[in-house]
Amino acid sequence: MRYQKLGNSDIEISALGFGGNVLTDFFGPVDDAESLKTLNHAVDLGMTFMDTSNSYGSGLNEELFARLVAERRDDIVLSTKFGYFEGNVCGTPEHVAEACEASLKRLGIDIIDLYYQHRVDPDVPIEDTIGAMKDLVAAGKVRSLGLSEAAPETIRRAHAVHPISALQTEYSLWARFAEAEILPVCQELGITYVGYSPMGRGFLTGAFTDPKTLGESDRRRGMPRFAEENLDHNLQLVQTVQEIAAGKGAGMGQIALAWIFASPFDIVPIPGTRNTHHLEDNIKALDIELTPAEIALLDETFAIENIQGARQPEHVLSTVDNG
């Protein structure tokens, strides 16, 4: 495992984190005992950076992490989020304080290492929300602050109130929208970019070829890129990942992660998995080096204009901050 500093803080995190959303029913039924086994194995392998939210499983995901924290608090850096629940966004100062207290209680801890605003509230000035989050730092309840799905100008305004340590949005070979403006702003301000769904919700691993194989409760059923009208086109792009993986004797998911690790920007991907073998494979991706030619081929193949279908359903994208 490699380690690095979390932006604008004295916190050290693993260069690969764990995204907790997969340990809810987002992709179908989940077994908490198996989830806890996977989380413990991640920590055993040196993964310290853990990500959850009060919206994942309506608080159940935080309660799951509480069971890990109870035994291994000193071994992990724990991040959670507030302000986004069932499509509703709230960033009022009153909600910031209430949500923090509720998360602390569910997690069974006294201080949150990294606290994100999950979605920017368009009806509340970002200065007011970050001001309330800054008060949490002063009160010793939060160590560092983050934003999720925020626009460049919003990031700048927030950072002027209190240093922002992390900006979390989706990032993968087929979700590269941040490269134009968001990543350069993060680099300029010393903010670590935390990329969720770095393997395209499983699509880039080659494990997905037919939407009919998804469970009835699997939310990928409602994602445009997984829809039948876009599937064949996008699967053709994934063949490039498959060919590079075969040439290196690696898994396709490992190539997707290795491409992120090769970025000149400070990006920490946080793939989630329910499988300990997949977890081990993800960590091994840190040791895979892509050649300049392989990186260029992946860049060209997965240019934004080559991807068919939106990355999220419209009702979800409508909550993303556009500045």
C-alpha positions as CSV (number, residue, x, y, z in Angstrom):
1,M,0.0,0.0,0.0
2,R,1.1,3.6,-0.7
3,Y,0.2,6.5,1.5
4,Q,-0.1,10.2,1.0
5,K,-1.3,13.4,2.7
6,L,-4.9,14.4,2.4
7,G,-5.1,17.8,0.8
8,N,-4.7,20.9,3.1
9,S,-4.4,18.7,6.3
10,D,-2.0,16.8,8.4
11,I,-3.9,13.6,7.8
12,E,-2.3,10.6,6.1
13,I,-4.5,8.4,3.9
14,S,-4.0,5.3,1.8
15,A,-3.6,6.0,-1.9
16,L,-6.6,3.7,-2.5
17,G,-9.7,4.1,-0.5
18,F,-12.8,2.0,0.1
19,G,-16.2,3.3,-1.1
20,G,-18.9,2.1,1.3
21,N,-21.9,2.6,-0.8
22,V,-21.5,-0.8,-2.4
23,L,-22.2,-2.3,1.1
24,T,-25.8,-1.2,1.0
25,D,-28.6,-2.4,-1.2
26,F,-27.6,-0.1,-4.0
27,F,-26.5,-3.1,-6.1
28,G,-29.0,-5.5,-4.5
29,P,-29.2,-7.4,-1.2
30,V,-26.2,-7.3,1.1
31,D,-24.9,-9.5,4.0
32,D,-23.5,-7.3,6.8
33,A,-21.3,-10.1,8.2
34,E,-19.6,-10.5,4.8
35,S,-19.4,-6.7,4.5
36,L,-17.6,-6.4,7.9
37,K,-15.3,-9.3,6.9
38,T,-14.3,-7.4,3.7
39,L,-13.8,-4.1,5.6
40,N,-11.5,-5.8,8.2
41,H,-9.6,-7.5,5.4
42,A,-9.1,-4.1,3.7
43,V,-7.6,-2.7,6.9
44,D,-5.4,-5.7,7.3
45,L,-4.0,-5.0,3.9
46,G,-3.2,-1.4,4.9
47,M,-6.2,0.4,3.4
48,T,-6.9,3.2,5.9
49,F,-9.2,5.6,3.9
50,M,-12.9,4.7,4.4
51,D,-15.8,6.5,2.9
52,T,-19.5,6.4,3.9
53,S,-22.5,8.8,4.1
54,N,-25.6,9.3,6.2
55,S,-27.6,8.7,3.0
56,Y,-26.2,5.3,2.2
57,G,-28.8,2.9,3.4
58,S,-30.5,5.7,5.3
59,G,-27.8,5.6,8.0
60,L,-27.3,1.8,8.0
61,N,-24.0,2.1,6.2
62,E,-22.7,4.4,9.0
63,E,-23.9,1.9,11.5
64,L,-22.0,-0.8,9.7
65,F,-18.8,1.2,9.8
66,A,-19.4,1.8,13.5
67,R,-18.8,-1.9,14.0
68,L,-15.4,-1.6,12.3
69,V,-14.6,1.6,14.1
70,A,-15.4,0.0,17.5
71,E,-12.4,-2.4,17.0
72,R,-10.1,-0.5,14.7
73,R,-10.5,3.3,15.2
74,D,-6.8,4.0,15.2
75,D,-6.3,2.2,12.0
76,I,-8.6,4.1,9.7
77,V,-9.4,7.6,8.4
78,L,-13.1,7.9,8.3
79,S,-15.1,10.2,6.0
80,T,-18.8,10.7,5.9
81,K,-21.3,13.1,4.3
82,F,-24.4,15.1,4.9
83,G,-27.0,17.1,3.0
84,Y,-28.4,14.6,0.4
85,F,-31.2,12.2,1.1
86,E,-33.6,10.6,-1.4
87,G,-33.0,13.4,-3.9
88,N,-33.4,16.2,-1.4
89,V,-30.6,18.6,-0.8
90,C,-30.1,20.7,2.4
91,G,-27.1,22.8,3.4
92,T,-28.5,25.1,6.0
93,P,-26.3,25.8,9.0
94,E,-28.9,24.2,11.3
95,H,-28.9,21.0,9.2
96,V,-25.1,20.9,9.2
97,A,-25.0,20.8,13.0
98,E,-27.8,18.3,13.3
99,A,-26.5,15.9,10.7
100,C,-23.1,15.9,12.2
101,E,-24.4,15.0,15.7
102,A,-26.5,12.2,14.2
103,S,-23.5,10.8,12.2
104,L,-21.2,10.9,15.2
105,K,-23.8,9.0,17.2
106,R,-24.4,6.4,14.5
107,L,-20.6,6.0,13.9
108,G,-19.9,5.8,17.7
109,I,-17.1,8.3,17.5
110,D,-16.1,11.7,18.9
111,I,-14.6,13.2,15.7
112,I,-15.1,12.7,12.0
113,D,-11.8,12.8,10.1
114,L,-13.3,14.2,6.8
115,Y,-16.7,15.6,6.6
116,Y,-18.3,16.3,3.1
117,Q,-21.2,18.3,2.0
118,H,-22.7,15.5,-0.2
119,R,-24.5,17.9,-2.6
120,V,-24.4,21.7,-2.8
121,D,-27.6,23.3,-1.8
122,P,-28.5,25.9,-4.5
123,D,-30.7,27.8,-2.0
124,V,-28.1,28.3,0.6
125,P,-24.9,30.3,0.0
126,I,-21.9,28.0,0.1
127,E,-20.3,30.5,2.5
128,D,-23.0,29.8,5.1
129,T,-22.8,26.0,4.8
130,I,-19.0,26.0,5.0
131,G,-19.1,28.5,7.8
132,A,-21.2,26.0,9.8
133,M,-18.8,23.2,8.9
134,K,-15.9,25.4,10.0
135,D,-17.6,25.7,13.4
136,L,-17.6,21.9,13.6
137,V,-13.8,21.9,13.2
138,A,-13.4,24.6,15.8
139,A,-15.6,22.5,18.2
140,G,-13.4,19.5,17.7
141,K,-16.1,17.4,16.0
142,V,-14.5,17.3,12.5
143,R,-10.9,17.3,11.4
144,S,-11.1,18.3,7.8
145,L,-13.7,19.4,5.2
146,G,-14.8,18.2,1.8
147,L,-17.3,18.8,-1.0
148,S,-19.0,16.4,-3.3
149,E,-20.2,17.1,-6.9
150,A,-19.3,20.8,-6.6
151,A,-18.5,23.2,-9.5
152,P,-15.2,25.0,-9.8
153,E,-16.4,28.4,-8.6
154,T,-18.2,26.8,-5.7
155,I,-15.0,25.1,-4.7
156,R,-13.1,28.4,-4.8
157,R,-15.8,30.2,-2.7
158,A,-15.8,27.4,-0.1
159,H,-12.0,27.2,0.1
160,A,-12.0,31.0,0.8
161,V,-14.0,30.3,4.0
162,H,-12.1,27.3,5.2
163,P,-9.4,25.1,3.5
164,I,-11.1,22.3,1.6
165,S,-9.2,19.0,1.9
166,A,-11.1,16.8,-0.6
167,L,-13.5,17.1,-3.5
168,Q,-15.4,13.9,-4.3
169,T,-17.0,13.2,-7.6
170,E,-17.3,10.3,-10.0
171,Y,-14.1,9.6,-12.0
172,S,-13.2,6.8,-14.3
173,L,-12.2,6.1,-17.9
174,W,-15.8,6.7,-18.9
175,A,-16.5,9.6,-16.5
176,R,-13.8,12.2,-17.2
177,F,-15.9,15.5,-17.0
178,A,-13.7,16.7,-14.1
179,E,-10.6,17.0,-16.3
180,A,-11.6,20.3,-18.0
181,E,-11.9,22.5,-14.9
182,I,-12.5,20.7,-11.6
183,L,-9.2,18.8,-11.5
184,P,-7.1,21.9,-12.4
185,V,-8.8,23.9,-9.6
186,C,-8.2,21.1,-7.1
187,Q,-4.6,21.0,-8.1
188,E,-4.2,24.8,-7.8
189,L,-5.8,24.8,-4.3
190,G,-4.0,21.7,-3.0
191,I,-7.3,19.7,-2.8
192,T,-7.2,15.9,-3.0
193,Y,-9.7,14.7,-5.6
194,V,-11.5,11.6,-4.4
195,G,-12.9,9.6,-7.3
196,Y,-15.9,7.4,-6.7
197,S,-17.0,4.5,-9.0
198,P,-13.5,4.4,-10.6
199,M,-14.4,1.1,-12.4
200,G,-17.6,2.5,-13.9
201,R,-19.9,0.6,-11.4
202,G,-18.4,-2.7,-12.6
203,F,-18.8,-1.9,-16.3
204,L,-15.1,-1.4,-16.9
205,T,-14.2,-4.8,-15.3
206,G,-15.9,-6.7,-18.1
207,A,-18.3,-8.4,-15.7
208,F,-21.3,-6.7,-17.2
209,T,-22.7,-7.5,-20.6
210,D,-26.4,-7.9,-20.3
211,P,-28.8,-5.5,-18.3
212,K,-31.1,-8.5,-17.8
213,T,-28.6,-10.0,-15.4
214,L,-29.1,-7.2,-12.9
215,G,-31.2,-7.8,-9.9
216,E,-34.6,-6.0,-9.7
217,S,-33.3,-3.7,-7.0
218,D,-30.0,-2.9,-8.7
219,R,-30.0,0.8,-9.4
220,R,-27.8,0.4,-12.4
221,R,-31.0,-0.6,-14.2
222,G,-31.9,3.1,-14.3
223,M,-28.5,4.3,-15.5
224,P,-28.5,5.4,-19.1
225,R,-25.1,3.9,-19.9
226,F,-26.3,0.5,-18.9
227,A,-29.4,0.8,-21.0
228,E,-29.8,-1.6,-24.0
229,E,-29.7,1.3,-26.5
230,N,-26.2,2.3,-25.3
231,L,-24.8,-1.0,-24.2
232,D,-23.3,-2.4,-27.4
233,H,-21.6,0.8,-28.2
234,N,-20.0,1.2,-24.8
235,L,-19.0,-2.5,-24.7
236,Q,-16.9,-1.9,-27.8
237,L,-14.9,0.7,-25.9
238,V,-14.3,-1.7,-23.1
239,Q,-12.6,-4.1,-25.5
240,T,-9.5,-1.8,-25.4
241,V,-9.3,-2.3,-21.6
242,Q,-9.6,-6.1,-22.2
243,E,-6.8,-6.1,-24.7
244,I,-4.4,-4.1,-22.5
245,A,-5.3,-6.3,-19.5
246,A,-4.6,-9.5,-21.4
247,G,-1.2,-8.1,-22.5
248,K,-0.2,-7.5,-18.9
249,G,-1.7,-10.6,-17.4
250,A,-3.9,-8.3,-15.3
251,G,-7.6,-7.9,-14.6
252,M,-9.6,-5.2,-16.5
253,G,-10.5,-3.5,-13.3
254,Q,-6.8,-3.3,-12.4
255,I,-6.2,-1.5,-15.7
256,A,-9.0,1.0,-15.0
257,L,-7.4,1.8,-11.6
258,A,-3.8,1.8,-13.0
259,W,-4.9,4.5,-15.5
260,I,-6.1,6.7,-12.6
261,F,-2.9,6.1,-10.6
262,A,-1.0,7.3,-13.7
263,S,-2.8,10.7,-13.7
264,P,-0.7,13.8,-13.1
265,F,-3.4,15.0,-10.7
266,D,-3.8,14.1,-7.0
267,I,-6.6,11.5,-7.4
268,V,-7.5,8.9,-4.8
269,P,-10.0,6.3,-6.2
270,I,-12.4,4.7,-3.8
271,P,-13.7,1.5,-5.4
272,G,-16.1,-0.5,-3.3
273,T,-16.4,-4.3,-3.3
274,R,-18.2,-7.1,-1.4
275,N,-15.5,-9.6,-2.4
276,T,-12.1,-10.0,-0.6
277,H,-10.4,-11.3,-3.7
278,H,-11.5,-8.3,-5.7
279,L,-10.2,-6.1,-2.9
280,E,-6.8,-7.7,-3.1
281,D,-6.8,-7.3,-6.9
282,N,-7.7,-3.6,-6.5
283,I,-4.7,-3.1,-4.2
284,K,-2.4,-4.9,-6.6
285,A,-3.3,-2.3,-9.2
286,L,-1.0,0.1,-7.4
287,D,1.9,-1.9,-8.8
288,I,0.8,-1.9,-12.4
289,E,2.6,0.6,-14.7
290,L,1.0,1.5,-18.0
291,T,3.2,2.6,-20.8
292,P,2.7,6.1,-22.4
293,A,1.3,4.4,-25.5
294,E,-1.3,2.4,-23.4
295,I,-2.3,5.5,-21.5
296,A,-2.7,7.4,-24.8
297,L,-4.8,4.6,-26.3
298,L,-7.1,4.6,-23.3
299,D,-7.4,8.4,-23.3
300,E,-8.3,8.3,-27.0
301,T,-10.8,5.4,-26.7
302,F,-12.6,6.8,-23.7
303,A,-12.7,10.5,-24.9
304,I,-15.8,12.1,-23.5
305,E,-17.5,12.3,-26.9
306,N,-17.1,8.6,-27.4
307,I,-19.2,7.6,-24.4
308,Q,-22.9,6.9,-25.1
309,G,-25.5,7.8,-22.4
310,A,-25.4,10.0,-19.3
311,R,-23.4,8.9,-16.3
312,Q,-26.5,9.2,-14.0
313,P,-30.3,9.4,-14.4
314,E,-31.5,12.9,-15.0
315,H,-33.1,13.2,-11.5
316,V,-29.7,12.5,-9.9
317,L,-27.8,14.8,-12.3
318,S,-30.2,17.6,-11.5
319,T,-28.7,17.7,-7.9
320,V,-25.2,18.2,-9.2
321,D,-23.8,21.7,-8.7
322,N,-23.2,23.7,-11.9
323,G,-21.8,26.8,-10.3
